[in-house]
Amino acid sequence: MPAVSKGDGMRGLAVFISDIRNCKSKEAEIKRINKELANIRSKFKGDKALDGYSKKKYVCKLLFIFLLGHDIDFGHMEAVNLLSSNKYTEKQIGYLFISVLVNSNSDLISLINNAIKNDLSSRNPTFMNLALHCIANVGSREMAEAFAAEVPRILVAGDTMDSVKQSAALCLLRLNRTSPDLVLMGEWTARVVHLLNDQHLGVVTAATSLITTLAQKSPEDFKTSVSLAVARLSRIVSSASTDLQDYTYYFVAAPWLSVKLLRLLQCYPPPEDGAIRGRLTECLETILNKAQEPPKSKKVQHSNAKNAVLFEAISLIIHHDSEPTLLVRACNQLGQFLQHRETNLRYLALESMCTLASSEFSHEAVKTHIETVINALKSERDVSVRQRAVDLLYAMCDRSNAKQIVAEMLSYLETADYSIREEIVLKVAILAEKYAVDYTWYVDTILNLIRFAGDYVSDEVWYRVIQIVINRDEVQGYAAKTVFEALQAPACHENLVKVGGYILGEFGNLIAGDSRSSPLIQFDLLHSKFHLCSVPTRALLLSAYIKFINLFPEVKGTIQEVLRSDSQLRNADVELQQRAVEYLRLSSIASTDILATVLEEMPPFPERESSILAKLKRKKGPGNLHPDLDENRKERSANGGTADHSSTTSNAKSSPLSFVGDLLAPASTAPPTNRPRPVSSSYLLQAPLTPIPPQASAVPVLLSAGPLFQVAASPTPSTDLLGLGSTITTQNSAPPASKGTSLLVDVFSENIAAFPVETPVAVGPVADENFSRFVCKNNGVLYENQLLQIGLKSEFRQNLGRMYVFFGNKTSTQFMNFAASVVCQDTLQAQLNVHAKPADPTVDGGAQLQQILNIECMSDFVDAPVLNIQFRYGGTLQNVAVKLPITLNKFFQPTEMTSQDFFQRWKQLGAPQQEVQKIFKAKHSMDTEVTKAKIMGFGAALLDGVDPNPSNFVGAGVIHTKTTQVGCLLRLEPNTQAQMYRLTLRTSRDTVSQRLCDLLSEQF
Amino acid sequence: MIGGLFIYNHKGEVLISRVYRDDIGRNAVDAFRVNVIHARQQVRSPVTNIARTSFFHVKRSNIWLAAVTKQNVNAAMVFEFLYKMCDVMASYFGKISEENIKNNFVLIYELLDEILDFGYPQNSETGSLKTFITQQGIKGQHQTKEEQSQITSQVTGQIGWRREGIKYRRNELFLDVLESVNLLMSPQGQVLSAHVSGRVVMKSYLSGMPECKFGMNDKIIIDKAGKGGVTNEAGKSDLGGGGSTSGKQSIAIDDCTFNQCVRLSKFDSERSISFIPPDGEYELMRYRTTKDIILPFRVIPLVREVGRTKLEVKVVIKSNFKPSLLAQKIEVRIPTPLNTSGVQVICMKGKAKYKASENAIVWKIKRMAGMKESQISAEIELLPTNDKKKWARPPISMNFEVPFAPSGLKVRYLKVFESKLNYSDHDVIKWVRYIGRSGIYETRC
């Protein structure tokens, strides 16, 4: 916008603005504006024609008033008039007003569009530019609709001026951003790509922005741009700094264009053509070389521009991830920045290195900078940079340097910023576990972790250490000794007490031989911490005590004394009280044999994804894709490379442990996460390893232990051992092969292949025990056995229906070759169409599979279709057949009608074959509300006040099939004395009456 | 209890800052400026809560007075104090303006020390304040010990508002009944809401310690007297000069407040208003009535929209009081639409002008007798706009001054007894004046 100065005239505007600025108060300003508005209104009244100059002046004033925050509701017409002026300044003010004040006003929009169209076709480059700028500034949907086709034409027309092309490209970019659906690819796309060859660098810059955006939308159309971009880039890179004249910025040749071209190239994989590839590599090398050259200027702009190109080049190199030499060079280049004075550069260098570290080629190169990074961690002043340093350390860690990095991170933890402590803790825990060669080191590390930053150690971390200690025999003794020593510190963190309590409870016997850690000393040590702990920890300690009784009969008296004390037996907390009572009774009643069985050592945990890793991912949040990417890359490199360690993380990753989804959850007690399940405290009591059905894991054990455990079955939430406790339910179903195999090996995928024999199980009888439950409802659990749970969710409308079948894998093993099909036997085939959509052939352990069935009812039917399920579990073929609860009444549409209507129709359906009556004994209690709900669930409309006897139920509805519709009336008369029902059904079709009567009578 | 008191100019600069309690920090000064004076949206509530601190403000022309507290105080008390503060300042140096405040800042601090002690309001009676806070400063050599002790005994005594030994050659008494009448009327002439808030302001120049008794046509007293079968003798000395011709004798007062000199116990038991008056000017009572209000003017609007670009407005005003009385300073404000591009006005009486800066036609009449009517007609040209919003038609408002009390209040008597000095009720010269002004007097159109 040219300055509205004295040279441009418009004295009135200058006076007005200075008046406003001189206003003492807001009120005075408003008064002045009101006066001016009235003046402008009287000028715009229309009786006398205004010349272009005054129109421009008043429109300017209006614009100024609007920008001050006042509403302007007139003057649009005058502004539109200005658009058709031939003077640049007038046209410009007109467009300015329109860009700022336009709203989707129908009559004006067409006028504006018309003016813009005129200008676009005017051949006058300034006017065309003004019009294009207006389109881009407004960028509304209406604009896009009107000009989405026009702008590309201008862009690729041969005779368009360069400056107009530039504007057109940017305008199109804007339209594509606001309404991408309206910018259609056409034959112009090919020509747009050739704009990269344009003489004018401005056009190229604008076009590159456009192409980058469009290429993300449809990569195929712009594939040719890669070679052109490479060519252009190489020309820029190889040019002398003076070649490009206007486009040289502080001795850097066209930095913006270079950055944009490099971005464009990042939309595509490395070019396949060797020549182009070579040329690109050459370019990148040149950029890296230039970075090494001494700076041509001391100015910060020079280094900024240079570094911008360099970083973009490095991210392209990382994106391609194919040229080892380049990657290493990039890494070295970044290494120099690690100690740069500029904080931003250090940050960027660390960030880029993080991604470099995950590439197999540059991983080693990154590792050479470990000292610098550790130094940065210690000496850096900016917390965000320190955060990046932590990330980088995490990324560059592998088995060779794990000990060093973990030690550094641990020592840094003491001084770390509070905001990143928890993340560091998680990272340390993961690294320690992942790269542990020696598990004593792992135990030491985690204990240190708890000691340094106990508050930031989440539950997952200490669950994990316990899981690992329990699963690995060789560290148990060491762990017991270490925690025992750690607990001797006068003040130790609660998490340490938890770990200590658990480990000593399990493995205290391993160190009991030493007189310094005799059972009594162990107990006293634990008990000295007891009173300082929160309730969940105390509960855990109580469990540890009862385990002590089993391990060391000699301290039984002491422990019973503790349990008997009022502070335990009469504790206000229900959980603690219950544990104390139960454990006391258990220890005094049960024989040593029973004690030994009940309190046996915990069995190994089944292997699964480290919950810590999941937590770290969650912490990063869904918005940050980086860690995922990081993981994937890592996996890739791991698979191609050597390490077997990463299989720990990838093992169960695709199936994060969750119980069968909420729908299938038995009695809906188990939430799908690892959160506390309402289990009795006695869950801790170990279940014997004899195979028992998994769904009955805990309860039979408790019952067998004697009547005193009846109490224990009450659902009191225990929060302590959740991550651990929840696995108990599944452990028994794991194949015995998992026992004793290495902890960190993906057991199942290999073992399945090893089973050579397939023993198909004979097709069992069709299961239909739950069938009748679905007559009156649409959702629920249809079938369940030890392996599989089938849940249903269905909806019906007229003669169509859709059923969602959920197959829940209750085991921790994958089901292979999973197939489910629906069979309609003989006559049913013509009566009912069931179409099953294909589902995945595998169901992961603990996961759920969904299959959709589409159902169409052709005519009335009696039978029900059968769902056949086949899968391979642990090498054996399993077959399950379940009757699908698709019954005639599902296609019932309720109809409301008055008493009179009802009885009229009732009489019409009086023919003897139309009526079916059944008298039967009630199977359930005769609750009115339940009956009502059942009739409604059956599908009929429940008609109140129709029957003269209020205790009778009357319903009506229409059965929809594809061929016919069958009206249907029903009447249910309960007799409470005799506990009998009489059900009468009248429909226009005898078969329907019979079938409905049979279905409904089953329900009461 | 008030924690502090600040006075700002229109720019938000602090002119006076007095902090009484420790819980109010310096940042409170800025908080008010940032959140109220410089607020992006105009703050309309007189009470603002910022960070658990309450700010009570009043604005006098360009000056902001803000009382600050962290406690849960009686807001009405605080505002009463602020208004009193304005009165006191006005009586010392006239108009409250930035310049006056700057010129008198020593005096203001002195006053603040006197009328507010640890945040508790103290004696703020101008008359008595002037005895010991003088604008020239207290001249020590002229003040005898006796006078000093007199001040002390007065300030600490039972009748803090009047000193002893006042002598006037002529015992005179001025009584003003000032009322402002508020109205909102529908276009059809239906009263939507109306109330009168009035004040009885006295100026007394009486010798000694006179005991006064004030009587008016309060409904409760009249009814009581009527029931008792005894007509009050004092009724004869009716000083009323009311403009209403309606035969109603009494008015119903909705609520009233009194100056501190009025004996409230007596008012509660006998409903009689008796007091020892302060010397000079003071406000005896304030009251509000909502029933049987005499509306001095009736506005009859007629607005006709002729097409999209023209509006015809005709407004008739009728005066509704005794023809012998004259209303003064009449001003009718007719709002115009926001897209007005031109106005033609014709009026028989007075002057009318379209004021673009206020978006209104202002019609001024100097004087108008009762039972008359006058009219104005205007043609307003409109500019077509692309806004579909209809004009909101704000109400027509009016300002005036009439020489009677629209509530119908009449002073029945004001008796003065001074037992010690030898003057009686008859010797006192009494002046009574009624002024009715418009408050918010609006008619929808």
Interface residues (C-beta under 8 A of the other chain):
Chain A: K24 S25 K26 K31 R32 N34 K35 L37 A38 N39 R41 S42 F44 K45 D73 F74 H76 N105 D107 L108
Chain B: H10 Q42 N62 L338 N339 T340 S341 G342 A356 S357 E358 N359 E381 L383 P384 T385 N386 D387 K389
